[in-house]
Amino acid sequence: MKPMRHRLLRTMLTLGGFALVLWIALVGLLLLSRHERIYPQSQSFDAAEVDGLPRGRLARLTAADGTPILAWVAPPVDGQPVMLHFTGNAGHVPSMARHVTPLAIRGWGVAILVPRGAGGAPGAPSEEALIGDALTLYDALPSLFPEAASPPAVWGVSLGAALATAVAVERPVSAAILEVPFAQLCSVAEHHYPWSLACFLLWDERWDSIDRIPRLEAPLLILAGERDRTVPVAEARRLFAAAPEPKELIVYPRGAHNDLMRYGAMDDVLEFLRVAR
């Protein structure tokens, strides 16, 4: 019996060793590719060619590190306010231009940050760089739109919601809209890769909105989809629970990650902005 137990033990140790090596390899691969996974910047458009934004034009600014910042902007009509808008992690700005068109045709001004690396825009994205670029764009709004009502509102989608949160706690805003947001980037990563120790690996890309949002001093609207497989709806609920009043959470039972407008989200946004103003 002892030889059999010894063989079984050796087999278990061998399998455990293989499993450990495989886990280390997978975690190492995830670690090395984390930047590309967080920022899979779209190259399917030209950042310098404004497309789909009524009254739109390209604005050029300069970041603190000297990197050119691009933004698609449209002036407000008759002193209306400005919506500062941030895309999801792919940075596909044309889809965001269509996203905010209902605001633009109602006279709102719009400023959409073109994330570094998206559409051939200069620079490499990171949490620090994108927040810096977003604050630079915010600070340029009075010169871009001198006749606009102040302060602007912010609206971000997915990773852009984390960026909108960061801006809204550093600068005055009239309202904040967070669409399919997450509470922490690493908790979403661990949802998709439960074996990854993502909250340890992502030390340099935290995007911890849940730590920032208690400092928000503006009306908040969070939009989420019950069927979201990219960012679980539990993330929006965590973020909502941590946020101060006034706040509103709307969860669309049939909504996923990219289709909330199909279920009436724009009507909810317009009503929220009407009341917030």
C-alpha positions in Angstrom: 0.0 0.0 0.0 2.8 2.4 0.8 4.3 2.3 -2.7 0.8 3.0 -4.1 0.4 6.0 -1.8 3.8 7.3 -2.7 3.0 7.0 -6.4 -0.3 8.8 -5.9 1.5 11.6 -3.9 4.1 11.9 -6.6 1.4 12.2 -9.3 -0.5 14.8 -7.3 2.7 16.8 -6.8 3.5 16.6 -10.5 0.1 17.7 -11.5 0.2 20.5 -8.9 3.5 21.6 -10.3 2.2 21.7 -13.9 -0.8 23.7 -12.7 1.4 26.1 -10.9 3.6 26.6 -13.9 0.6 27.1 -16.1 -0.9 29.6 -13.7 2.4 31.6 -13.5 2.6 31.6 -17.3 -1.0 32.9 -17.7 -0.6 35.6 -15.0 2.7 36.6 -16.6 1.0 36.9 -20.0 -1.8 38.9 -18.5 0.7 41.2 -16.8 2.7 41.8 -20.0 -0.4 42.5 -22.1 -2.4 44.5 -19.5 -1.8 47.8 -21.1 -3.1 46.6 -24.5 -6.1 44.9 -22.8 -7.1 48.1 -20.9 -6.5 50.4 -23.9 -7.3 48.6 -27.2 -7.5 52.0 -29.0 -9.5 52.0 -32.1 -7.7 52.9 -35.4 -10.9 52.7 -37.5 -11.2 56.4 -37.8 -9.0 59.5 -38.3 -8.9 61.6 -35.1 -8.3 64.7 -37.2 -11.4 64.3 -39.3 -14.5 65.3 -37.3 -17.3 63.1 -38.3 -20.9 63.0 -37.1 -20.9 65.9 -34.6 -23.2 68.8 -35.6 -21.3 72.1 -35.8 -18.2 70.0 -35.0 -14.6 71.0 -35.4 -11.2 69.8 -34.2 -9.6 71.6 -31.2 -5.9 71.2 -30.5 -4.4 71.7 -27.0 -1.1 70.7 -25.4 -0.7 68.4 -22.4 1.5 69.2 -19.4 4.1 66.7 -20.9 4.0 68.4 -24.3 1.8 65.8 -26.0 -0.8 67.3 -28.4 -4.3 66.8 -27.2 -7.1 66.5 -29.7 -10.8 67.0 -29.0 -13.9 67.1 -31.1 -15.9 70.2 -30.1 -19.2 71.9 -31.1 -20.2 75.3 -29.8 -23.3 75.8 -27.7 -26.3 77.8 -29.1 -27.6 80.8 -27.2 -25.6 80.4 -24.1 -26.5 76.7 -23.5 -24.1 74.6 -21.4 -21.4 72.3 -22.6 -21.2 68.5 -22.2 -17.7 67.1 -21.7 -17.9 63.6 -23.0 -15.5 60.6 -22.6 -15.4 57.4 -24.6 -15.0 53.8 -23.5 -11.6 52.2 -23.5 -11.5 51.6 -27.3 -11.7 55.3 -27.8 -13.9 55.2 -30.8 -14.9 58.9 -31.0 -17.3 58.8 -34.0 -19.6 56.6 -32.0 -19.5 59.0 -29.1 -20.3 61.9 -31.5 -23.4 60.1 -32.5 -24.1 59.4 -28.8 -24.3 63.1 -28.0 -25.9 64.3 -31.2 -29.4 64.6 -29.5 -27.7 67.1 -27.1 -26.0 69.0 -29.9 -29.2 69.4 -31.9 -30.9 70.8 -28.8 -28.2 73.5 -28.6 -25.8 72.0 -26.1 -22.1 72.5 -26.7 -20.1 69.3 -26.8 -16.4 68.5 -26.2 -15.2 65.0 -26.7 -11.7 64.1 -25.7 -9.9 62.0 -28.3 -7.9 59.6 -26.1 -4.2 59.2 -26.7 -3.5 56.6 -29.3 -7.1 56.4 -30.7 -7.5 57.2 -34.3 -3.8 57.9 -34.7 -3.9 60.6 -32.0 -0.4 61.2 -30.4 0.7 59.7 -27.2 0.2 56.5 -25.2 -2.8 56.3 -22.9 -2.6 55.7 -19.1 -4.7 56.7 -16.1 -2.5 59.6 -15.2 -2.2 60.9 -18.8 -5.9 60.6 -19.6 -6.9 62.4 -16.4 -4.4 65.1 -17.1 -5.6 65.5 -20.7 -9.3 65.6 -19.5 -8.5 68.3 -17.0 -6.6 70.3 -19.6 -9.6 70.1 -21.9 -11.9 71.2 -19.0 -9.7 74.2 -18.3 -9.8 75.2 -21.9 -13.6 75.3 -22.2 -13.9 79.0 -21.3 -11.6 79.9 -24.1 -13.2 77.5 -26.5 -16.8 78.5 -25.6 -16.7 81.9 -24.0 -20.5 82.3 -24.2 -21.4 78.9 -22.7 -23.3 78.5 -19.5 -20.9 77.4 -16.7 -20.0 74.9 -15.3 -20.1 72.1 -17.8 -21.7 68.7 -17.3 -19.7 65.5 -17.7 -20.8 62.2 -19.3 -18.6 59.1 -19.5 -19.1 55.6 -20.9 -17.4 52.5 -19.3 -13.8 53.5 -18.8 -14.8 57.0 -19.8 -17.2 57.0 -16.8 -14.1 56.5 -14.5 -12.5 59.5 -16.3 -15.6 61.6 -15.9 -15.7 60.7 -12.2 -12.0 61.8 -11.9 -12.8 65.2 -13.6 -16.0 65.8 -11.6 -14.2 65.5 -8.2 -11.4 67.8 -9.3 -13.4 70.5 -11.1 -16.9 72.0 -10.6 -19.5 70.4 -12.8 -23.3 71.0 -13.1 -24.1 67.2 -13.4 -22.4 63.9 -13.9 -23.6 61.0 -16.0 -21.9 57.7 -15.6 -23.0 55.1 -18.2 -22.2 51.4 -17.6 -19.5 52.4 -15.0 -17.3 50.2 -12.9 -16.4 50.8 -9.2 -12.8 49.5 -9.7 -11.0 48.4 -12.9 -9.4 45.5 -11.1 -12.7 44.1 -9.9 -13.9 44.0 -13.5 -10.7 42.3 -14.5 -11.1 39.7 -11.7 -14.7 39.1 -12.9 -13.3 38.1 -16.3 -10.1 36.5 -15.0 -10.9 35.2 -11.5 -7.5 33.4 -11.3 -5.5 36.6 -12.1 -5.0 38.5 -8.9 -5.8 41.5 -11.0 -6.1 43.9 -8.0 -2.5 43.1 -7.3 -1.3 43.2 -10.9 -2.9 46.4 -11.8 -0.9 48.6 -9.4 -0.3 51.2 -12.1 -3.8 51.4 -13.6 -6.2 51.6 -10.7 -9.2 53.6 -11.9 -10.7 53.3 -8.4 -13.9 55.4 -9.0 -15.3 54.1 -5.7 -12.6 55.9 -3.8 -13.2 59.2 -5.7 -17.0 59.4 -6.0 -17.7 60.2 -2.3 -16.2 63.7 -3.1 -18.6 64.4 -5.9 -20.6 67.6 -5.4 -23.0 67.5 -8.3 -26.2 65.6 -9.2 -25.4 62.1 -10.4 -27.1 59.8 -12.8 -25.8 56.2 -13.2 -27.1 54.1 -16.2 -26.5 50.4 -16.3 -27.7 47.3 -18.1 -28.9 44.2 -16.3 -27.5 42.0 -19.1 -24.1 43.7 -19.3 -21.5 41.0 -19.7 -18.6 43.4 -20.0 -19.1 45.4 -16.7 -21.4 43.5 -14.4 -24.3 45.6 -13.1 -23.1 45.0 -9.6 -20.3 47.4 -10.3 -22.8 50.3 -10.9 -24.7 49.4 -7.8 -21.4 49.5 -5.7 -20.5 52.9 -7.2 -24.0 54.2 -6.6 -24.0 53.1 -3.0 -20.7 55.0 -2.4 -21.9 58.2 -4.0 -23.4 61.1 -2.1 -26.9 62.6 -2.8 -28.4 63.7 -5.0 -28.1 60.6 -7.1 -30.2 58.3 -9.3 -29.5 54.8 -10.6 -31.4 53.5 -13.6 -30.9 49.8 -14.5 -32.4 48.7 -17.9 -33.6 45.1 -17.5 -32.8 44.2 -21.2 -29.8 46.5 -21.5 -26.3 45.3 -22.2 -23.0 47.2 -22.4 -23.4 49.2 -25.6 -27.1 49.4 -26.2 -28.8 51.4 -23.4 -30.0 54.1 -25.9 -32.2 51.5 -27.5 -34.1 51.2 -24.2 -34.8 54.9 -23.6 -31.6 56.0 -21.9 -31.4 59.2 -23.9 -34.8 60.3 -22.7 -33.7 59.6 -19.1 -30.5 61.6 -19.7 -32.5 64.6 -21.1 -34.9 64.6 -18.2 -32.0 64.3 -15.7 -30.3 67.3 -17.3 -33.5 69.3 -17.4 -33.9 68.8 -13.6 -30.2 69.2 -12.8 -30.0 72.6 -14.5 
